[in-house]
Amino acid sequence: MTAAIAMAATAFAQQPPVEQPKAQQPQVKVNVLNVCTPSADEQNELSSALAKAPAKPAFSKDYEVARGHSTLDPSTPIPGMQPLPRGAVSAADWVRVRREFPDGTLFSNIQYSFSVDSKNMVETLVLRVRDPKDLLQISIEDSASTVASASAMLSSNTPVARVKLERFGKASVVLARCGGEEGGAVTDQSKYEPIFTAASSIMERYRGAIGARKMVPSELARLGVGIPSVSSNKVAAGVKNSHSLRLVFSLSRPRAG
């Protein structure tokens, strides 16, 4: 009996271990967007969507204006963005405006935003569809260097640099201005210029419709953006006084002859 038990135990020990079923890993689907040279079908879709934006924006009485200062957490990865260098801080001041369209229109609302960081100013307009079936929203974006002021950027018709269509259950359609890589050939985007022109026209119309040219600089000033420092004021005053002295001196000099 003891021998039989021992033989059974030995046979059991010699059996290969039963493999546990591995947990099924979720599938990750990556969509690569051709933002520099979209296809002919994508061009048609972009043009068709932009043509749906109301030519003369009419809004209801409901609106929202917000402003703030946001700091990017360097430990939070953002898809498509390179991680910040160690010790680097990325922050921006922003103004956001929301206006509602009347009931019964294709779009439910727009959201306009203007952000300023240490290098760039970015202006974004989003038109959201009320009852999305295919198209969810249209996003139009332009940008400029912070060498210029927000007022200067808003007073000129800055060319749109990016147009994006977000679609229900499908990949987005994007057209962006693409410069040539360093040492490489410049991408020919001349055939996409009508799309960029149409998007720039929409941005110009809606910028005026919401009064962004006056509102944005005023709201940014509340955050301290665009307000010269005390030292700058002293320098400016000194220059002004210097010019005034020169003018007084030139007026007080007797004329020759």
Beta strands, then each sheet from edge to edge (+ up, - down):
strand 1: 63-72
strand 2: 90-100
strand 3: 107-116
strand 4: 120-129
strand 5: 135-145
strand 6: 162-167
strand 7: 173-176
sheet 1: 1+ 2- 3+ 4- 5+ 6- 7+
end
